[in-house]
Amino acid sequence: MSDVDRARSRVSHYRLTHGGAMRRKHRVGWLALLCLLSSAAGWCQDNNPYVYVKMSLAVPWTLYFVFLGAVLIPFLVMIALAWRGRAQDAPDNDSPSR
């Protein structure tokens, strides 16, 4: 067996014995870091003095529907006025016009 083959076998033996344990340690470290970073936003939000209103997702949806109604009100008024004007312009008799 040559020196190169011995070196290769040592490296492959090291990878087989120590590589799996090192990968698991790295995975655990990354998982712990991910959990820490994801919970950091909650910690910052509670102690932030610049937050005026604590909002949930209900607030943006409520604002969306309020603004949607505000935009639709003029169109609904125009439709109602046009409908009433059409009803007033219609003749009383049901004879078709030819």
C-alpha positions in Angstrom: 0.0 0.0 0.0 1.5 3.4 -1.0 1.6 6.5 1.1 -1.1 8.1 -1.0 -3.5 5.2 -0.4 -2.8 5.2 3.3 -3.5 9.0 3.4 -6.8 8.5 1.5 -7.9 5.7 3.8 -7.1 7.8 6.9 -9.1 10.7 5.5 -12.0 8.4 4.5 -11.9 6.7 8.0 -11.9 10.2 9.7 -14.9 11.3 7.6 -16.8 8.1 8.4 -16.1 8.3 12.1 -16.2 12.0 12.8 -18.1 13.5 9.8 -21.5 12.4 10.9 -21.1 13.7 14.4 -19.8 17.0 13.2 -22.7 17.4 10.8 -25.2 16.6 13.6 -23.5 19.2 15.8 -23.7 21.8 13.0 -27.4 21.0 12.4 -28.2 21.4 16.0 -26.3 24.7 16.1 -28.1 26.0 13.0 -31.5 24.8 14.4 -30.8 26.6 17.7 -29.8 29.7 15.9 -32.9 29.6 13.7 -35.1 29.2 16.8 -33.4 32.1 18.6 -33.7 34.4 15.6 -37.4 33.6 15.0 -38.2 34.3 18.6 -36.1 37.5 18.7 -38.9 39.4 16.9 -41.3 38.7 19.7 -38.8 39.9 22.3 -38.2 43.1 20.4 -41.9 43.8 19.9 -42.7 43.7 23.6 -40.0 46.1 24.6 -40.2 48.5 21.8 -41.4 51.9 23.1 -42.1 53.3 19.6 -45.0 50.9 18.9 -48.2 53.0 19.3 -50.8 50.4 18.5 -50.4 46.7 18.9 -52.0 45.3 15.8 -53.2 41.9 14.7 -54.1 40.7 11.2 -57.7 41.9 11.8 -56.7 45.5 11.5 -55.3 45.4 7.9 -58.3 43.4 6.7 -60.7 45.8 8.4 -59.0 48.8 6.8 -59.1 47.0 3.4 -62.9 46.5 3.6 -63.4 50.1 4.9 -61.5 51.5 2.0 -63.2 49.2 -0.5 -66.6 50.4 0.8 -65.4 54.0 0.5 -64.4 53.5 -3.1 -67.6 51.6 -4.0 -70.1 54.0 -2.4 -70.1 56.5 -5.3 -70.6 53.8 -7.8 -73.5 52.3 -5.8 -75.1 55.8 -5.5 -74.8 56.3 -9.3 -76.4 52.9 -9.9 -79.3 53.6 -7.5 -79.9 57.0 -9.1 -79.8 55.6 -12.6 -82.2 52.8 -11.6 -84.6 55.3 -10.0 -84.4 57.6 -13.1 -85.1 54.7 -15.4 -88.1 53.7 -13.4 -89.5 57.2 -13.5 -89.0 57.5 -17.3 -90.8 54.2 -18.0 -94.3 54.6 -19.4 -97.2 53.3 -17.3 -98.7 51.1 -20.0 -97.0 47.9 -21.0 -97.5 48.4 -24.8 -94.3 47.7 -26.7 -92.9 50.5 -28.7 -92.4 49.8 -32.4 
